[in-house]
């Protein structure tokens, strides 16, 4: 029995609170199965006092959205000096902002769908219809709208007709002040998890995502039966290699640490397009990282127990 004492941080106040709590419960049970002593802590106003009063050997961040992925909680953990599993605060900020992450990877030569970033104020100043017309002229149709920051596809919507744009834009702006409009690429949607090991970051088998609605939105992600998954993904050997290489490249280029998940599309011509990256992948019953871990012949507890030891060794 290990004498390591671990705090799993979940909950918080983002739109993804309930998903985070589910992830935290599942991860805590998996870590206890490896012999670790685990407590589940909510990310609330008592966090700093708890860290000062009863310092755990390490914290595992199982927060989704908001402060849990934008570097805010990570900055607090860095201030306290408590080792934690996950990406440091600066890299979290880069990954959290989708256009920033896409721009960095595009500069490095990785394929990613063309995009335009539109703050809410743009529509007030320049006129909504003129901006939307210019958007279609630039990107064409179909396209996908998503908040420039955030997770779980909240506010995301595929637009196939120009008449759908105004309502889609309003729905997207409900989750943030800035919209990222991206050219929609048809193809096989995959998620590739990356875990840091002794020899550096390694890609786990890709998970193929087939939502019944055609869009892997919030409901499709967290409602059992609305999405079909294939782990490993039904890809050719060359495609599987390419998606793994893309995910590892994104992990390295963005400076991510311990674990990440890259979402990508494999187009009909075999090109792999980077969509976005997640520094705190979900761990619920319908989440993709646990499926990838199982497809790799490993267990969730073993993977994260190893990451806990890496975090403690970093000090």
N, C-alpha and C positions, 0 to 999 in steps of 0.2 A: 504494500500500500504506500503510495507516494505521500509525502508530507507537504507537497506543493499546495498552496491556497490560491485559487484563481477567482477573480470576479468577472462574470460575463455581463457586459453592459448592453442593455437593450431598452426598448420603449422609446423614451424621448417624446417630443411634442410635434413631430412632423406629420404629414398626411399618412405616412407609412408606419405609424406607431404600432398598430395591431399586428402588422406583418413582422415588425422587428421583435415584438414580444414572442411571437411564435418561433422565430428563428432562435431567439435566446433560450427558450425552453428546450428546443431540440438539441442545440449545441451543448447546453449544460448537461443534459442527460448523457450525451455522447462522451463528454469529457469525464463525467463521473464513472462511466464504464471503463475508463483507462486507469482508475485509481486516484484521480485528482480530487481534492476537496474544492467544491465549486459553490459559489453564491451567485444569485442573479440580482443585479442592481439595476434600478431604473436610472436613466440619465435625466435627473431633475436637479432642483436647487440644493439638494443635500449632498451632491456628488463630491465636491471639494472637501467638505467637512468629513465625509466618510473616508476619503483617501488619506486625509491627515490623521484621522483618529484610529484607523485600522488598515494599515497599508498591506494590500495583497502582494503576493510574489509577482503577479502579472495580471493585466486586464486584457480581456478579449473583447474587441469592439464588434458587436452584432447589431449596430444601428443602421437604419436605412433612411436616406433622405435627410435634408436639412443639415443641422449641426453635426450629425453623425458621419456625414460623408464630405462635407465642405471644408473640413480641417479644423472646425471650431473646437470640438471635443478633443481632437488629437492635440491641439495646442495646449489645452488645459492639462492633459496627461503629460505632455512634455514639460510643462511648468512644474509639475509635482515630482518629476523624475521617476514615476512608476513605469516599469516596462510594459509595453502593450503590443499585442498582435495586430498588425495592419500597417497601412501606409502612413508615412509621416505627414504632418499638417501641410507643408508646402506642396507636396505632390498631390495630396487630396484636393487642394484648391485647383490645381491644373486640370485634374481629371474630372472634377465636378462640373466645370464649365465646358459644355459640349463643344462649342465653336473653338475654344482654345485648344482642347485636346485634338480635334480634327485638324486644325491648322498646323500643330506641331508634327503630327504624323504625316500630313500631306507634304510638308517641307522635307521630310525624310524619304519621300518617294513612295509612301504607301497609298494605295487606292482608297478613296473615300468619296461618297457622292457629293456633287457640288451643292453649295448651301448659301443661304443669305440670312443675315441676322437683322431682325426688325424690332427695335424698342417700341413700346406702346406709344410713346410721344410722336413717333414718326407718322402715325396715322392722323393724329390731331393736327400736326403742323402742315403736312403735305397733302392731306386728303386721303381717306381710306381707299376709295375706288381707284384712284390714280396709282397708289402704291401697289394694290393687288393686281392691277393690270400689268404693271411693270414686272411684278414677281413672276407672273405666268410667262411673260415674254422672255424672261431670263432663264428660268428653270424648266419651263414647259409643264405638262401634265402627264401622268399623275405626279404628285409630290406629297410629302408628309410634313405636317406641322408638329412641333414639339416645343415645350419650354426649353430655353437654353440651359437651364439648370434643373435638376430634379431626377427622380428615378421612378421605376415601376410603370413607365409609360403613361403616367398621369397627364392628362391633357393632350395626348398624342392622337392624331387623326390623319388618315390617308384621304387626300382630296383628288378626285378623278375628273370632276367637272368644275369649271370656274365659278358656277353659281353656288357651289358648296363652300367656297372660300370664306365669306364673311362669318358664317356661323362657326366654322372650324376655328377661325382666328379668335373669336370671342371665347370659345371653349378653352382654347390653349392659354389665353391671357388670364383665365381664372386661376391658373397655377403659377403665374409669374409675370413680370413686367416686360419680358423680352421673348420673342418667338424666334425659333430657328426653323426656317423653311428649307427642306432638303429634297433634292431630286429622288423620287422613289424608284428603287431598283427591284425589279422582279427577280426572284431566284429562291434558293434554299436558304432559309434563315437558320443560323447556328449560334450557339453560345459556347465559347471555349474558355474554360477555367485554367488558370495558371497558379502553380504552387511553387514557392521557393524551396529548394532542397540543397543538399550538400554541394551539388555541382551547378547551382544557379537555378533560374526559373525553368520549370518544365510544364508543358501543356498537357492537360488531361484530355481524354477522348472528347471530341466535340459532341454536343447534344443538338440534335435537329428539332426544330420547333414548328409544329403544324397546327396553328389555331383554327378552330372551326369557322370563326368569323372572318378570317383572313388577316386580322390585325392582332398582334400579341400585346393587347392592352392590359389594364389593371385587372379586369374581370377574368380575362383569359389566363393571366399569370397565377391567380390565387384561387380560382374556383375549379375544383376537381372535375374533370370530364370535358372542359371547354377547349382543351388543347391536347393534342397527341404529341408524344415525344419519342425520339429514337436515339438511344445511347448505346453504342456510338452512332453518329449520324450516318445516313445512307449516302456516303460520298465515295468517289474514286480514291485510290491510294494517293494519287497526286494532289487531289483537292484536300484530303484530310491532312496531308503534310503542309499544304499551303496555309490552311486556317490555323494550324498549330503554330507555324512560324509567324503569322501575323499577330497572334495573341501574345507570344513571347516578345516580339518586337515592340508592341504597344506597352507591355509591362516594363520593358527596359527603358524605352525612350521617354516615358512619362515619369520614370523614377519611382515606380510602384514597389511595394514591399509585401512579402509574405504570401498574399493571395489576392487575385483579381479575376474578373471575368470580362472577356471581350465579346461584344455582340457584333455579328458580321453577316453579310449576305454573299452567297456564292452565286454569281450570275450565270446565265446559260452558257457563256463562252469560257467559263471556268475562272474568271477574275474574282478575287476575294476582296470585298469592299468593307472597310472598317466603318462601323456605325457609332459605337460609343463603348466606354469602359466603365466598369463598376468596381469601386475599391472595397466595398463591403457586400459581397454577393449574398443573396437570400439563402436561408437554410431551412425553409419550411418543407412540408410534405410535397409541394409541387415545385420546389425550387430546383434550379439547374445544377448548381455546384454539387449537391449530394448525389445527383444522378451521375455526374461525371466521375465522382470519387468511386462510386459503386462499379461503374463501367471499367475503371482502372484496376479493379480488384482490391481496393483499399477500403478502410472504414473512416467515417467522419471523425470519430474520436481520435484515431491514430494520427490522422493528418494534422488536426489542430493541436493535439498534445505535442507533436513535433514542433509546430510553430510557437507554442508556448515556451518550449525550451530554447528556441532560437531567440525569442524576445528577451528572456531572462539573461541569456549569454551576452546580449548587446548591452545590458545594464541600463 
